[in-house]
């Protein structure tokens, strides 16, 4: 169920990347999703929405989240 939520969750236009990553982390923590799987979900759900600069920002945000 948690992996399905992570797969279906998309970043909204109103949501910052930091908020998006934190929201995805919250969902992942509900099912004890491993960090590597969470990162894969985040990257996959952003897909073509992001660019190289945004990908670097997301990587930076993820690195700063404890217990991601």
GIKASUL-V63037 format. One record per residue. N is the residue number from 0. OMEGA is omega in radians with two decimals (none if undefined). NEAR is the number of other ideal C-beta (glycine too) atoms within 12 Angstrom. Layout:
N/OMEGA/NEAR + N/OMEGA/NEAR
This chain:
0/-3.12/12 + 1/3.13/22 + 2/3.09/22 + 3/3.10/14 + 4/3.14/21 + 5/-3.14/32 + 6/-3.07/22 + 7/-3.08/14 + 8/3.11/26 + 9/3.08/21 + 10/3.09/27 + 11/3.12/14 + 12/-3.11/10 + 13/-3.02/7 + 14/3.06/18 + 15/3.10/16 + 16/3.10/29 + 17/3.10/20 + 18/-3.13/18 + 19/-3.14/32 + 20/3.12/37 + 21/3.10/25 + 22/3.10/27 + 23/3.11/41 + 24/3.11/31 + 25/3.11/21 + 26/-3.12/28 + 27/-3.14/33 + 28/3.11/21 + 29/-3.13/17 + 30/-3.13/19 + 31/3.13/13 + 32/3.14/27 + 33/-3.09/17 + 34/-3.12/21 + 35/3.13/13 + 36/3.12/22 + 37/3.12/35 + 38/3.09/26 + 39/3.12/19 + 40/-3.12/35 + 41/-3.13/39 + 42/-3.11/26 + 43/-3.08/22 + 44/3.06/31 + 45/3.07/29 + 46/-3.09/15 + 47/-3.14/12 + 48/-3.03/19 + 49/3.03/22 + 50/-3.07/13 + 51/3.13/9 + 52/3.13/11 + 53/3.11/23 + 54/3.10/21 + 55/3.11/14 + 56/-3.14/21 + 57/3.11/35 + 58/3.12/21 + 59/3.14/15 + 60/-3.13/25 + 61/-3.13/30 + 62/-3.11/14 + 63/-3.10/15 + 64/3.09/24 + 65/3.11/10 + 66/3.10/15 + 67/none/26
